[in-house]
Amino acid sequence: MSQSNAGQDRLDYIETADITEVHAAIAREHAEPSADVTPIPTWLSIVCAVALCWAGAYIGVFNGGFSPKVYNEYDSSPAAFFPLPGGSITGGGAATAELTQVALGEKTYKEVCQACHQPTGLGLAGQFPPLAGSEFVDGSEYNEKRIVAIVLKGLKGPIIVKGAAFNNQMPTQEQQLNPQKIAAVLTYVKQAWGNKGGEITEAQVAAAKKEFASRSDQWTIDEIKQIALDAKLEGAVAPAAPGATQVKADATPAGAAKPATPVGAFDMSASIAAGKGIYMTTCFACHQATGMGVPGAFPPLVGSPFVHEDDRRVVAIVLKGIVGTITVDGKVYATGMPNPMLTFPQLKDDKNVADVLNFVRNNFGNKNERPVTPDFVAKVRAEFAGRDAQWTEAELLKFPPTK
């Protein structure tokens, strides 16, 4: 039976008690949200604005050129911002200049080289070669130009150091370290752990960086050895007595004429370096980056008698191509070689032909110290100027020795 709707809290119309209780609960609810926009508190707006400004400034200062090869954020820091503990900034400038070259080299070695070559300079057996007493450092087999080139572009094994074999890789450092730091760390390495080497200057590193600017991959030891042992870098300093003014090693007395470059001298190292780019745009697709070719289709260039035995014949092949099958190392290859003169216009240049052949004959494990010169290519080109057809294997095997 329903209760009476009487009392001061009751509505003035007839309503049962249970309905009245429901209405009372609804009346106690909060108001429905409105469609009006409620502003963010002022203090929170200020905090967000400060955080965004800080983030923008930090990225602008420490972006490292947005390069994946910059591992130390302070390398891109202006000298006035965010100094490292101790007041130094590894990125160079005035703070770096306060360090002596050897001190800067030691600091750089600890940051970059120590993980592999160890604090003692003894490396890790079978993994990373030693620097202490190494022929790479003491100048007995590897001069300044060779070791600067290694640090700039890196080195891939296998190599032999102090009679032990190592087959790891050293990454390029030219993106991570500027010329000042490379000069400093090499000077430190040449004078640490009992080594008795001399100074490497920033000018020498800059000269090497310019000379090898077109190279994009790591060196092999055979390529490094093609850099003449007596080759010099601009900017070398001669030993001087304490307090004496240092002079460039290649300086000549006032009024004296500098030695002339021998007329007709051929720079094999430069030719090989230039030949790599030509190989990658003309020969790479068939003979592959390894020089091993494609089984059954394109023959290998590694150890091939057609590459090494007769200089005149290999030039003739590049000038005219091959038709039909050819046998290399007991395997038959049936694709042939189209006339490169028609497919690759750059091979109309005698120098390009010489360069790519010198590259092929001194890479992939090949070693041929007989240079192919542009003059030699020109003579072979003139000799076969009247020939339009590609060579057959039978014709190539009958080639007489180089005249």
C-alpha positions as CSV (number, residue, x, y, z in Angstrom):
1,M,0.0,0.0,0.0
2,S,1.4,3.4,-1.0
3,Q,2.2,6.0,1.6
4,S,0.6,9.4,1.8
5,N,2.2,12.3,-0.1
6,A,2.2,14.6,2.9
7,G,4.9,16.6,4.5
8,Q,7.0,19.7,3.8
9,D,9.5,17.9,1.5
10,R,6.8,16.5,-0.7
11,L,5.7,18.0,-3.9
12,D,2.3,19.5,-4.1
13,Y,0.9,16.9,-6.4
14,I,0.0,13.3,-5.5
15,E,3.1,11.2,-5.6
16,T,4.2,7.9,-4.0
17,A,7.1,7.9,-1.6
18,D,9.4,5.8,-3.8
19,I,9.0,8.1,-6.7
20,T,9.8,11.0,-4.5
21,E,13.1,9.4,-3.3
22,V,14.2,8.9,-7.0
23,H,13.6,12.5,-7.7
24,A,15.5,13.5,-4.7
25,A,18.6,11.5,-5.9
26,I,18.4,13.1,-9.3
27,A,18.3,16.5,-7.7
28,R,21.5,15.8,-5.9
29,E,23.5,15.1,-9.2
30,H,26.0,17.6,-10.6
31,A,24.9,19.8,-13.5
32,E,25.4,18.4,-16.9
33,P,28.6,19.5,-18.8
34,S,28.1,22.6,-20.8
35,A,29.2,23.2,-24.4
36,D,31.3,26.2,-23.4
37,V,35.2,26.0,-23.7
38,T,37.0,26.1,-20.4
39,P,40.5,27.7,-20.8
40,I,43.7,26.0,-19.7
41,P,45.0,27.5,-16.5
42,T,47.5,30.3,-17.1
43,W,50.3,28.6,-15.1
44,L,50.0,25.4,-17.2
45,S,50.2,27.4,-20.5
46,I,53.4,29.1,-19.2
47,V,55.0,25.7,-18.3
48,C,54.2,24.3,-21.8
49,A,55.6,27.3,-23.5
50,V,58.9,27.1,-21.6
51,A,59.2,23.4,-22.3
52,L,58.7,23.9,-26.0
53,C,61.3,26.7,-26.1
54,W,63.8,24.6,-24.2
55,A,63.2,21.6,-26.6
56,G,63.6,23.8,-29.7
57,A,66.8,25.4,-28.3
58,Y,68.3,22.0,-27.3
59,I,67.6,20.4,-30.7
60,G,69.1,23.5,-32.5
61,V,72.2,23.4,-30.4
62,F,72.8,19.6,-30.2
63,N,71.5,18.4,-33.5
64,G,74.9,17.1,-34.7
65,G,73.9,18.1,-38.2
66,F,71.1,15.5,-37.9
67,S,73.8,13.0,-39.0
68,P,73.6,9.4,-37.8
69,K,77.4,9.3,-37.7
70,V,77.7,12.0,-35.0
71,Y,77.7,10.2,-31.6
72,N,78.8,13.0,-29.4
73,E,76.1,15.7,-29.1
74,Y,78.7,18.2,-27.9
75,D,80.5,18.1,-31.3
76,S,77.8,20.4,-32.6
77,S,77.6,22.7,-29.5
78,P,78.6,26.3,-29.6
79,A,81.4,26.9,-27.2
80,A,79.3,29.1,-25.0
81,F,76.5,26.6,-24.4
82,F,76.4,23.7,-22.0
83,P,80.1,23.0,-21.4
84,L,81.1,19.5,-20.4
85,P,82.3,18.9,-16.8
86,G,85.7,20.4,-16.3
87,G,85.0,23.4,-18.6
88,S,86.0,21.7,-21.9
89,I,84.0,21.2,-25.0
90,T,85.0,18.4,-27.3
91,G,83.5,20.1,-30.3
92,G,86.6,22.3,-30.9
93,G,87.0,26.1,-30.8
94,A,88.5,28.0,-28.0
95,A,88.0,25.3,-25.4
96,T,89.8,22.7,-27.5
97,A,92.6,25.1,-28.2
98,E,93.4,25.3,-24.5
99,L,94.6,21.6,-24.6
100,T,98.0,20.6,-25.9
101,Q,97.8,18.5,-29.1
102,V,98.9,15.3,-27.2
103,A,96.3,16.0,-24.4
104,L,93.6,16.5,-26.9
105,G,94.7,13.3,-28.7
106,E,94.6,11.3,-25.4
107,K,91.1,12.6,-24.7
108,T,89.9,11.8,-28.2
109,Y,91.6,8.3,-28.0
110,K,89.7,7.5,-24.8
111,E,86.4,8.7,-26.4
112,V,86.7,7.0,-29.8
113,C,89.5,4.4,-30.0
114,Q,90.0,2.9,-26.5
115,A,87.0,0.5,-26.7
116,C,88.8,-1.5,-29.5
117,H,92.5,-0.8,-29.0
118,Q,92.3,-0.8,-25.2
119,P,93.9,1.7,-22.8
120,T,97.2,0.0,-23.1
121,G,97.2,0.2,-26.9
122,L,97.6,-3.6,-27.1
123,G,94.2,-4.2,-28.8
124,L,92.4,-7.5,-28.4
125,A,93.9,-10.8,-29.6
126,G,92.3,-11.9,-32.8
127,Q,89.9,-9.0,-32.9
128,F,91.6,-5.5,-32.8
129,P,95.2,-5.0,-33.6
130,P,97.7,-3.4,-31.3
131,L,99.0,0.2,-31.7
132,A,101.9,-0.2,-29.3
133,G,105.0,-1.0,-31.3
134,S,102.9,-1.5,-34.5
135,E,104.5,-1.1,-37.9
136,F,101.4,0.9,-38.7
137,V,102.5,3.5,-36.2
138,D,106.3,3.5,-36.1
139,G,106.7,4.6,-39.7
140,S,108.7,1.5,-40.7
141,E,106.0,0.4,-43.2
142,Y,103.2,2.9,-43.0
143,N,104.0,6.6,-43.4
144,E,101.9,9.6,-42.3
145,K,99.9,9.6,-45.5
146,R,98.9,5.9,-45.1
147,I,97.8,6.1,-41.5
148,V,95.9,9.4,-42.0
149,A,94.1,7.7,-44.9
150,I,93.2,4.7,-42.7
151,V,91.7,6.9,-40.0
152,L,89.8,9.0,-42.5
153,K,88.2,6.2,-44.5
154,G,88.6,3.1,-42.2
155,L,90.1,-0.2,-43.0
156,K,88.8,-3.7,-43.6
157,G,90.7,-7.0,-43.0
158,P,92.4,-9.2,-43.3
159,I,95.6,-7.5,-42.1
160,I,98.8,-8.6,-40.4
161,V,100.1,-6.6,-37.4
162,K,103.2,-7.7,-35.5
163,G,102.9,-11.1,-37.1
164,A,99.3,-11.7,-36.0
165,A,96.3,-11.9,-38.2
166,F,93.2,-9.7,-37.7
167,N,90.1,-9.8,-39.9
168,N,87.8,-7.1,-38.3
169,Q,86.9,-3.7,-39.6
170,M,87.8,-0.2,-38.6
171,P,85.0,2.3,-39.4
172,T,85.6,5.7,-41.0
173,Q,86.3,8.5,-38.6
174,E,86.1,11.5,-40.9
175,Q,82.5,12.2,-40.1
176,Q,82.9,11.8,-36.4
177,L,86.3,13.6,-35.9
178,N,87.4,16.9,-37.4
179,P,91.0,17.3,-38.8
180,Q,92.2,18.8,-35.6
181,K,91.1,15.8,-33.6
182,I,92.4,13.3,-36.1
183,A,95.8,15.0,-36.1
184,A,95.8,15.1,-32.3
185,V,94.9,11.4,-31.8
186,L,97.4,10.2,-34.3
187,T,100.1,12.3,-32.7
188,Y,99.1,10.8,-29.3
189,V,99.2,7.2,-30.6
190,K,102.6,7.8,-32.3
191,Q,104.0,8.9,-29.0
192,A,102.2,6.7,-26.4
193,W,103.1,3.2,-25.0
194,G,106.7,3.6,-25.9
195,N,106.1,4.6,-29.5
196,K,108.6,7.2,-30.8
197,G,106.7,8.8,-33.7
198,G,106.5,12.4,-34.7
199,E,103.7,14.9,-35.0
200,I,100.8,14.8,-37.4
201,T,99.4,18.3,-38.2
202,E,95.9,19.4,-38.9
203,A,97.1,20.7,-42.3
204,Q,98.3,17.2,-43.2
205,V,94.9,15.7,-42.3
206,A,93.1,18.4,-44.2
207,A,95.3,17.7,-47.3
208,A,94.6,14.0,-47.1
209,K,90.9,14.6,-46.6
210,K,90.8,16.7,-49.8
211,E,92.9,14.1,-51.7
212,F,90.7,11.2,-50.8
213,A,87.4,13.1,-50.9
214,S,86.0,11.0,-53.7
215,R,86.5,7.7,-51.9
216,S,83.4,6.4,-50.2
217,D,84.4,3.0,-48.7
218,Q,87.0,1.5,-46.4
219,W,90.5,0.7,-47.6
220,T,91.9,-2.8,-48.0
221,I,95.5,-3.3,-46.9
222,D,96.5,-3.8,-50.6
223,E,95.0,-0.4,-51.5
224,I,96.8,1.3,-48.6
225,K,100.1,-0.2,-49.7
226,Q,99.6,1.3,-53.1
227,I,100.2,4.7,-51.5
228,A,103.9,5.2,-52.0
229,L,105.9,4.9,-48.7
230,D,107.8,8.1,-49.5
231,A,104.6,10.0,-50.3
232,K,104.3,13.3,-48.4
233,L,101.3,15.3,-47.2
234,E,101.3,19.1,-47.3
235,G,101.6,20.7,-44.0
236,A,104.2,18.4,-42.4
237,V,106.5,20.0,-39.9
238,A,110.2,19.2,-39.6
239,P,111.7,18.5,-36.2
240,A,112.9,21.6,-34.5
241,A,115.0,22.5,-31.5
242,P,113.1,23.7,-28.4
243,G,112.0,27.3,-29.0
244,A,112.8,27.2,-32.7
245,T,110.3,28.1,-35.3
246,Q,108.9,25.1,-37.0
247,V,108.8,25.0,-40.8
248,K,107.1,22.8,-43.4
249,A,109.0,19.7,-44.2
250,D,108.8,20.4,-47.9
251,A,110.1,23.9,-47.6
252,T,113.1,24.8,-49.7
253,P,115.8,27.4,-49.0
254,A,115.1,30.9,-50.2
255,G,115.9,31.3,-53.8
256,A,116.3,27.6,-54.4
257,A,114.2,25.9,-57.1
258,K,111.8,23.1,-56.0
259,P,112.5,19.7,-57.4
260,A,110.5,19.2,-60.6
261,T,108.0,16.3,-60.9
262,P,109.5,13.8,-63.3
263,V,108.2,14.2,-66.8
264,G,105.9,11.4,-67.8
265,A,105.6,10.0,-64.2
266,F,102.5,7.9,-63.8
267,D,100.5,8.1,-60.6
268,M,99.3,4.6,-60.1
269,S,97.5,5.3,-56.8
270,A,95.5,8.1,-58.3
271,S,94.6,6.0,-61.4
272,I,93.3,3.1,-59.2
273,A,91.3,5.5,-57.1
274,A,89.7,7.1,-60.2
275,G,89.1,3.6,-61.7
276,K,86.8,2.6,-58.9
277,G,84.1,5.1,-59.9
278,I,84.3,4.0,-63.5
279,Y,84.1,0.3,-62.5
280,M,81.0,1.0,-60.5
281,T,79.2,2.6,-63.5
282,T,80.4,0.3,-66.2
283,C,81.5,-3.2,-65.0
284,F,79.8,-3.6,-61.6
285,A,76.4,-4.9,-62.9
286,C,78.0,-8.0,-64.6
287,H,81.2,-8.6,-62.7
288,Q,79.8,-7.6,-59.3
289,A,81.3,-5.7,-56.4
290,T,83.5,-8.6,-55.5
291,G,84.9,-9.0,-59.0
292,M,83.7,-12.6,-58.9
293,G,81.1,-12.2,-61.7
294,V,77.9,-14.4,-62.0
295,P,78.3,-18.2,-62.4
296,G,77.5,-19.3,-65.9
297,A,76.9,-15.8,-67.2
298,F,79.8,-13.3,-66.5
299,P,83.3,-14.5,-65.7
300,P,85.3,-13.5,-62.7
301,L,88.0,-10.8,-62.8
302,V,89.9,-12.3,-59.8
303,G,93.0,-14.0,-61.0
304,S,91.8,-14.2,-64.6
305,P,94.6,-14.7,-67.2
306,F,92.6,-12.4,-69.5
307,V,93.1,-9.6,-66.9
308,H,96.7,-10.1,-66.1
309,E,98.7,-12.0,-68.7
310,D,98.8,-9.7,-71.6
311,D,98.4,-5.9,-71.2
312,R,97.6,-5.3,-74.8
313,R,95.0,-8.0,-74.9
314,V,93.0,-6.8,-71.8
315,V,92.9,-3.3,-73.3
316,A,91.7,-4.7,-76.6
317,I,88.9,-6.6,-74.8
318,V,87.7,-3.4,-73.1
319,L,87.8,-1.5,-76.4
320,K,85.9,-4.1,-78.5
321,G,84.2,-6.6,-76.2
322,I,83.7,-10.4,-76.6
323,V,81.2,-12.5,-78.5
324,G,80.4,-16.2,-77.8
325,T,81.5,-18.3,-74.9
326,I,84.7,-17.9,-72.9
327,T,86.4,-20.2,-70.4
328,V,87.9,-18.9,-67.2
329,D,89.3,-21.1,-64.5
330,G,87.8,-24.2,-66.2
331,K,84.3,-22.8,-66.2
332,V,82.4,-21.7,-69.4
333,Y,80.6,-18.4,-69.6
334,A,78.2,-17.9,-72.4
335,T,76.9,-14.3,-72.2
336,G,79.8,-12.5,-73.9
337,M,80.7,-8.9,-73.4
338,P,79.0,-6.2,-75.6
339,N,81.2,-3.6,-77.2
340,P,81.9,-1.2,-74.2
341,M,82.6,1.7,-76.6
342,L,78.9,1.5,-77.6
343,T,77.3,0.9,-74.2
344,F,79.6,3.1,-72.0
345,P,80.6,6.4,-73.7
346,Q,83.0,7.2,-70.9
347,L,85.3,4.4,-72.2
348,K,86.0,6.5,-75.3
349,D,88.4,8.3,-73.1
350,D,91.8,6.6,-73.0
351,K,92.4,7.7,-69.4
352,N,89.1,6.2,-68.2
353,V,90.1,2.9,-69.8
354,A,93.5,2.9,-68.2
355,D,92.0,3.8,-64.8
356,V,89.4,1.1,-64.7
357,L,91.9,-1.5,-65.8
358,N,94.4,-0.4,-63.1
359,F,91.6,-0.6,-60.5
360,V,90.5,-4.1,-61.6
361,R,94.1,-5.4,-61.8
362,N,94.8,-4.2,-58.2
363,N,91.6,-5.1,-56.4
364,F,89.6,-8.1,-55.3
365,G,92.9,-9.7,-54.3
366,N,94.5,-9.0,-57.6
367,K,98.0,-7.4,-57.6
368,N,99.6,-6.2,-60.8
369,E,102.3,-3.5,-60.6
370,R,102.5,-3.0,-64.4
371,P,100.5,0.2,-65.0
372,V,98.2,0.6,-67.9
373,T,98.7,4.2,-69.1
374,P,96.5,6.4,-71.3
375,D,99.3,6.5,-73.9
376,F,99.3,2.7,-74.0
377,V,95.5,2.6,-74.4
378,A,95.8,5.1,-77.2
379,K,98.3,2.9,-79.1
380,V,96.1,-0.2,-78.8
381,R,93.0,1.8,-79.8
382,A,94.9,3.1,-82.9
383,E,96.1,-0.4,-83.7
384,F,92.5,-1.8,-83.8
385,A,90.7,1.3,-85.1
386,G,89.6,-0.5,-88.2
387,R,88.0,-3.4,-86.3
388,D,84.2,-3.2,-85.6
389,A,83.6,-6.8,-84.5
390,Q,83.9,-8.1,-81.0
391,W,86.6,-10.6,-80.2
392,T,86.1,-14.4,-80.0
393,E,87.8,-16.5,-77.4
394,A,89.9,-18.1,-80.2
395,E,91.2,-14.7,-81.3
396,L,92.0,-13.7,-77.8
397,L,94.0,-16.8,-77.1
398,K,96.1,-16.2,-80.2
399,F,97.1,-12.7,-79.1
400,P,100.9,-12.2,-79.4
401,P,102.8,-10.9,-76.4
402,T,102.7,-7.1,-75.7
403,K,105.1,-5.3,-78.1
